[in-house]
Structure formats: structure tokens, C-alpha cells
């Protein structure tokens, strides 16, 4: 009699367990444990806009039955956005679309090459104000607003310099080259304008070989412009360098005696 009771009980437990296992296997795992505490007067629409997500995503992530009924103090899980790369897009273009900075976007996608993305690839868009999206756009150096300080002519010249000096370098190296120009503009040792720095002649020598040989007049590509904008936004991979050189292309002993800040690609950056 005991054996006959155990068998149906075992079957009953199995029938109850299987749906639960299937449910957990089907449920998507949250991409990140970001949370938001609902404040008085907030709606799902306002919260979704704050975190670059949608009401539908918030509803799905939190199992909300009625999107109109949320209350102050309620803790909501905020999923990270996933962007599907479209043809012609770059990480910089995507960062601008979502109101973040390229360095933050790169940090949120460590397994992705910043200068080699492809259509259909999934890019994680970090939630602002979290560890992966902290800070949003980087501040300009020393509080200056470089994005509005310079004319389009300055930007075009700037991009041509980066293109002619670093077109074959990794993207981070191109940003570093751009950063050194801005560091010179900010330094009392150099002219305080982009054209002044680029066209400077010191002790009878041009500071940049493309100015001497005419390569400065070659139109810049899109990547060079992106590097300029990222440097203007505050990204400085050069670590506050004031110059750079390729040791295989120069015999100048003065640059070799300067303090090295970092090495990126074929360039040594110095202060």
C-alpha cells in the first residue's frame, strides 16, 4: 500500500517541478543589476527616458501588470539597452545617438574592437549613472568647452593633421595624437589656438612634418574627425602628452630625451 502511494506522489512532484524549470529556462536573464527607486511624481515613461530604454523593456524586466500603477519607493530593475549595428555606423555615431561618450561605450563592450564593428553586431548601451555608464560624456579639460570654442575651419585643419600624422595607427592612437594638440593649446609654452599649434615654427623648424611636405592639405577621413571629436570631449589616451614621434622615422635627439607618457602603436608620446 505504501509503495502504491509513493509512486503517484513522486509523479505529482515531478509534474509540479517541470513547469517551474521550464519557466526559469525560458526567462531572459537581466543584462545588468541596475536598479531605480521610484520618486514621487515619476512615471515609467519618464524613467525609461532617463535610462535610454523603453516602457516596454521596463514592464518586461519588472513583470509590471499595469504600467500606469507604480508608486514612490518602488525598486525597478533597469535593463541595459542593446543596439544592433546598422550599415555605416561606427561606435562614435552610436555613442552620439544615445547621448553617451565613446570611452564609456568602449568600456561597456570590452570584447569589441572600437574601430572594427559590423552590421548586425550587438552593442551594449550602458545605463547612465551606473558603474558601466557612470559620468556620461567626459568633461572638457580644465572646464573648457572645446566643442564650441573652435570653428569648423579649425576642426577641419585639426582632422587633417590627425589624418596625415596617424591614419595608419590604431584608433586610440589617433585620439591620442589629437589630444596632444589640445594639450599644447592649453599649455603656456605653445600658441593658444589650433592653427597656431599646427603651423608653429620653432627655431626654424616646423613642429609637424605634414605641414612641411604638404600632406596637411589631404582631406581627412571620417575616423580622423571622430578622433578629433573624442579628444574635444575630454578623452586623452596620451596621458597629458605634449608631443609624439615615431622612433623609426626620426633621428631627433631632443624628443628622445623627453619624459615618455605612453606608447601607442608606432608612436611614443612625451611630455
Secondary structure, DSSP 4 states (H G I P E B T S, - for coil): -HHHHHHHHHHHHHHHHHHHHHHHHHSPPPS--EEEEPPTT--HHHHHHHTT--HHHHHHHHT-S-TT---TT-EEEEPPEEEEPPTT--HHHHHHHTT--HHHHHHH-TTS-TT---TT-EEEEPPTTSTTTTTSSPPPGGG--HHHHS-HHHHHHHHHHHHHHHTTS-HHHHHHHHHHHHHHHHSTTS-SSHHHHHT-EETTEESSHHHHHSGGGSPP-HHHHHHHHHHHTT--TTSS-SEEE-TTT---HHHHTSPEEEEETTEEEE-
